[in-house]
Amino acid sequence: MPEDPTDLDASLDPTDWPAFRAEAHRMLDDIIDFTAGIRARPVWRAMPDDLRRSLREPLPRRGQPLEAVHAEFMSRILPFSTGNVHPGFMGWVHGGGNAFGMLGEMLAGGLNANLGGRDHAPIEVERQVMRWLAELFGLPATAGGLLVTGTSIANFIGVMIARVAAAGPEVRRTGTGGRGLVAYTSAAAHGCIPRAMDMAGLGTDALRLVPADAEHRIDVSALAAAIARDREAGLQPFMVIGTTGTVATGAIDDLAALARVCRDEKLWFHIDGAFGALGMLSSTLRPRLAGIEAADSIAFDFHKWGQVPYDAGCIVVRDESTQLRAFATDAEYLRKESRGLAGGAPWPCDLGPDLSRGFRALKVWYTLKTLGADRLAAAIDHTCALARRLAERVDREPELQRVAPVALNIVCFRYVFAERSDHENAELVADLQESGAFAPSTTKIDGAVVIRCAIVNHRTRASDIDALVEAVLTIGRRRARAQSGS
């Protein structure tokens, strides 16, 4: 049969593969140059208004040459990104990514696999990652899980599984109305926990925010008292959510104590380990996470301390069968077979809310295979050592005041201004960000605005910590002089 010319018109492949290959290599060179030379760049730059407007153009009806589109990326997008690749980024718990994971992401894009289901190698890669995690966290062979966008969704999945474990599979049809289900977490927990309760249809009023102690950990005695009060009121406690690495200070809840409470009260034990759970890679930090092996489910991010490129969150569940009860659905178009491409059950779509899922596991797999757990552990230990160095520098400076213990890699402190301390510390942080040298953030501790430095990037060095302190002192002194009028 002669070739139909419309077949060629319909294809979206390059019309000149050699030219495409050459441009693709140049694009890869550009992003490698960007990462390798990151120290020579500002951490962050505000995007000019004219460039913002240029990205509000109407839908393009005709395509442009790849080199022209890439030139636009290089000039309008790359210089104005978040900055978390940079060693001076210390504001939020964002990992710095890694070059090997970047290549895994690129290959996954080319493979274009849908990991919702069916029998193919990419799903086996994700299952291998889950087996590695079960080994890391000390979970049994029955464990399962999924890679998701981030810990926010992973926590939501954890709540959904706990809901079914407490109320039975029929809750998926009838809803939770009138059951009085209540959950418990620390007042220092991340804001995605109440959002998960909201999205699960339980409501934020069903989440008890238990006070934290002086170390910013959940008060276990207050937790036990809250559970007792709710039982006396005829409510049904069903879940406790512990935290490894609170958002403000990096505190780690007493997981072993929480595990005992959950065992005695027959409650689902979930851990929000957004970045702290991967402390299990470190022989130094592992003892502080004792009790994590008793969890029913653990949520965390590879894109934080794991340094995998965004996004790569994860939910690990002690018993995969509980996850299946919470999410598995029968549909003719998702029919499983004993052989062929429709084999390989259970499918990932039976373990969570997504049917269409990208090959996130490949960049995780490349990161773990190329770097190894020990090298990642060393990077984690290094960020904690840098945090201790920063805390020691802060403690030596009379103009600075540390406001919270350093549990892991987060240091909270403030410049001591004579007046308007909250405003001035917030402005000091903005000055640092706009300087392009460092990007810390702010938070509130005991109602006061403070400078929060989360040291996550594996590229950050001791010299960066020393330079940060000098920059804070320089800007703080300038603002203090302006405040006094001298």
N, C-alpha and C positions, 0 to 999 in steps of 0.2 A: 504494500500500500504506500502511495506517495505521502510524504510528510505534509500535514496540514499546517500552513503558515500561522494560523491562529494559535496553535499550540505554543509556538515560540513567543508570540505576543503575550500570552497569558502567564508565562513563567516570570518569576521575580528574581531569578538568578542574574548575576552580572553578565553583561553581553561580552565582556572581555576579561576572562579569568586571569590571565597574566598581569594585566594592569591592576585588577582588583587585588591580587596577591601582593604586588609591590606597594600599593597604598596601605593595605592592611598591616604589612610589616612596618611601614613608617609610623602608623598609628600606635602599634605596640611599642616601638622605640620611644615615641613621645611620652607615653604614660610611664615607661620604665625610667626615662630621664627625669620625669617629674618626681617620682618617688625617690630615686637615688639622690637627687639634688634638693630634697625637701627642706633641708636646713637653710638653704640660701633664700627661701621664700618666706613671706609673712605667714603667720599662723592663719590669720583671717583678714579679709579686706571687705569692707562694705561695698555692695554692688552699686555702681552709679545708676542714677535714675534713667539715663538714656539707654543703658543696656537692659534695664528692667523693661522699658517700653518696647525695646526691640524683640523681646521674647513674648510679646503679646500680639504678634502678627496673626493674620487669619490662617485658616487651614490651607496648606500648600496643595494646589491642584496638580502641579507638575513637579517632578523630582528634580533635584540638583545633583551635580557631580559630587561623588563621595569626598573628594579633596576639598571642595568648597564647604561642605557640611562640617568636615573635621576642622577646618580652619576656624569656623564659627565656634565650635566647641572649645578650641584652644584659646580663643580670645575672649569669649563671652561667658563661658561656664567654668572651665577649669580653675581660673585664678580666684574665683569667688565661692568656692565650696566651703563646707563646714570647717575644715582644717584639722580634723582628728587624725589625719595621717602624720601631722607635724608633731615633733617631740615637745613643743611648747603648748600643746593643747592639753589642758588640765581641768576643764570646766565640768564636763559631764562624763559619765562612765561609758566612753566610747573607745573601742579598741582601735588600734592603728592599722589593722589589716596586715597582710603579708603577701609577698610577691608570688609565692607558690599557690596560695589560695586564689589569687587573682587569675592565674593561668587555669586553675580548675573551673573558675566561673566562666572564663572564656570558652573552654571546651564544652562545658555544659550547655552554653548558649548555642554552640554549633550542633550538638547532638539533639537538642530540642526535645528531650524526653518528657513525657507526662507521667509523673509518679503517683497518680491517683490509684492506679491498679494495673492488673495484667502481669504476665510472667516475663520479666526482662531483667537484665543485669543491673541497671541503675537502682531498682528496688532492692536488690541483694546488697548493693553497696550501702544503702541506708540501713538495712538490717544489720550489716556488719558494724556500722557506727553505733547502733543501739546495743549490740553485744559488748562492744568496748566500754560503753557507758555503764552497763550493768556490772561489768568487772570493776570499773573505777569506783562506783558507789557501793559496792558490796551487795548488790541485789541478786536475787535468784535467777535461774535460767528461765523462769516464767515471765521475766520482765519484757516489756515492749515499749513502744513510743513512736514519736514522730518528730521530724524537723519542721518548724513553723517559722513565721516571720520574726517572732521575738517572744520574750517572756510574758508580755501582756497577753498574747493569745494563748501561750502555754498555761498561764495561770487560769485563764477562762476555761480551757479544756479540763484542767484539774478540778475546778469547781463543778463542771458538768458531770464528770465521772463520779465525784463524791456524792452529788445529788442523787444519781441513780443507785449508787451503793447503799445510800441511806433509805431511799423511798421505794426502790424497786423499779424494774424496767417500765412498769405501767405509768410512771410519772412522765414518760416521754409522750404519752397520749393524753393524760388527764391534767397534767400540770401540777404545780405544787400548792395550789390554793388550799388553805386551812390546815396544812401540815405543821406549820410553826417551825420550819427548819431555821436554825441559827448557826452561824460560823464565828470563829474567833481569830483575831490576829493582833499584832502589836499596833499601838498608836503611831509607831515609827515606820510602819509598813508603807510600801509603795502605793501610789494612788490607783494603780491598775487593779488592785485587789477589790476595792468597792465597785469599780467599773465591771469587773468580772461577775460580781454578785448581781449587779444591775442587768447585765446582758443575759445572765442565766435565768432571769425572771424571778429571782429570789428577793430582790430589792436591797438597797444599801442599808435599810433599817435592820435587816436581818444579820448584819455584820457587827459584831462587838469589837470595838477598838480598845484593847486592854492596855492599861498604862505601862510605860517602860520604866526600868530602874535607872540608877545613876550611870550605868554603862550603856544606856540606850537599848537594852535588851528587853524583851517581853517579861513582865513580872509574872512568874509562874504561879505564885500564891494568889495573885489577883485573878489570873485565868481560872484556877480551880474554883474560886469563889463565884465568878461570873457564870460558870457552867452550873454550879449548884443552884444559883438563883433562878436561872432559866428553867431548869428541871422542875423546881418547885412551882414555877408559874405555868407549868403545863406545856412548855415549849420543847422542841426536839433538837438539842445540839447534835451536829453531824460532822463538823469539820474544824480542824485547827490548822492555821497557816503560819508556819515559822519562817523566819527570814535569815539568810546567810549573806550579810552585806547590806545593811539598811541604806536607803538612798541618801540620807543626809550625812551619816558618819561612818558607814561601813560596819556597824555592829553586827555581831553574830548571836542570834538567840541560842539559849541552852537547848540544843536539839535533843540531847539524851533525856532531859527532864520533860520536854514536850512529848517525846515518844512514850514515856511512862504514863503521862496524863491520858494520851490517846488510847493506849492499851487498856488502862483501867476503866476509862469511860466509853470504850468501844467507838471511838471517833476516827474519821479519816484523817491521816496525818500527811499534809501537803507542805512542801518547802518551796518558797520563792527564793531561788538561789541565783538570781539574775546574773551576778558576776561572781559571787562568793563560792558557789558550789564547785567551780573548777579549782578552788583551792585544794581539792582532793588530789590534784596532780602533785602537790608539793608535800614532801615528807615533813616539812616544818609546820605547815598549816593543817595538815590532815588531822592531828589530834584534836584541834579546836572544832572540828566538824563531827566529832563523835556523836552518833545518833542518827546521822543521815542515812545509814544503812537500814534503819527501821521505817523510813518514809514509805508511804503508799504511792506517792507521786512527787516528782521533782521537776521544777521548771527552771530553765537557765538559758543563757545566751552564749553561743560560741563566738559571737562578734564582739564580745567584751574581752575578758581575760584570755579567751581562746584565740584572739587576734585573727579570726576568720573574716573575710570581707562581708559587709552587710548584704542581705540580712540572713541570719542563721540562728534562730531560737530553737529551743528543744523542750519537749515534755517526755519524761521517762516515767513509766508506770510499773509498779512492782509486779502486777499480774495483768498480762495483756488481756485476759478474758474479761476483766472489769471494764477495760476500755472498749472492747467490742460490744458489751451490753449497753454502753452509753451512746454508741454512734453507729453501729452496723445497721444497714438498711437494705431491704430487698427491693430490687427493681429489675424489670426484664432486660433493660439495656445494660445492666451491670451484672448479668448472669455469670456465675463462675462455673468453669468446666474442670474436668479432671485432667485434661490434656490440651495442648495447643496454647495460643497466646492468651486465651481467657482462663488459664490455670493460675497457679501461684497463690491461691487464697490462704489466709485472709489478705485483703488488699489494704493499702494505707487509707483509702477513703472510708474504710470501716472503723478506723481508729480516731477519726477527727472530722471536722466540719467540711474540709476541702475535698473536692473531687479533682479539680485541676491543680496540680502541684508541680513546681519546677524541681530540677535536680540539684537542690541545695547541698545534698550529701557529698557531691563531688568535690566542692571546694573545702569541705570539712575533711574529707578523706585525703585530699592532696596535702592539706596542712599537717594532719597527724602523721601521714606516711613519710613526708619529706623532713619535717622538723623533729618528730618524735615527742613522746610525752615528757621526757626528761628535759628537753630544751625549752618546752613551753613552761614547765615547772620553774626552771631557772629564771625565765622572764617574769613570772608571777612573783617569785621571791625578790627579784630585783626591784619591782615597783613598790613592794612593801618596805624594803630597805630605804628606798628614796623617800617614802613617806616619813619614816622615822627620822631621816636626816632633816627633812623640812621641819618636822616638829621640834627637833633640837635647835635648829636655827631660830625658829620663832620664839622658843622659850628663852633664848639668850638675848633677844632684842627687847629693851624696855618699852619701845613704842608699839610692840606687837603683843597680842594676847591670844593664846590658844584657848578654845572654848569647849573642846570635847576630847575624850580619849581617842587615840589613834588605834583602831582595831585592826585595820588591814592597810589600805592604800589611800585613804581619804583623810585629809587634814583640814580642820575648820578653825579659822582664826580671824582676827580683825585688827585693823590699825586703831590705836587708841586716840580718838579725836576728843577735843575738849567739849564739843557740842555737835548736835545733829549727826551722831555717829552712824546711824542707819543709812541716812542719805549719803554721807561722805564715803562710806565703805562701798556702797553700790556704785557710786560714781568712780571710785578708784578702780573697781573691776572693769567698768566700761572703758576707762582710760587705758588700762592694760590691754584689753581686747583690741581697741582701735589703734594701739601702737604697733600691732602686728607681731609683737615679741612673744606674748603669752596670752592664753585664753582660759583663765579660771572662771568660775561662776559664783553665784551667791546662793545662800540658803538662810533659813532662820533657825537659830538654836536658842531655846528659852525666850522666844519672842523677839530676839535681836537679829538684824541682818549681819551676816558674816561672810567672809571670803571662804569659798570651798574649793579645795584643790584635790581632784581625783586623778591620781597618777596611774594611768592604765597603759599608756603607749610604751611598747618595748624599745622604742628609739630614745626615750628620755634618759638623760645622763645626770650624774651628780652635779656637773657644772651647770646644767639647766636649772637645778634646784637652787643653787647659790645665786645664779643670775636673777631668778624670780624674786628671791627675798630682797635683793638689792633694788630691783625695779619697784617692788611694793614700798620699800622705804623711801625711795626717791620721790615717787608720786605722792605718797602719804605726807611727807614733809612739806612738799610744795602746797598741798591742799591745807595742811595745818597752818602754814604761814599765811595763806590767803584768808583763812578763817579768823586768825588773830589780827589781821590787818597790817602785819609787819612785812 
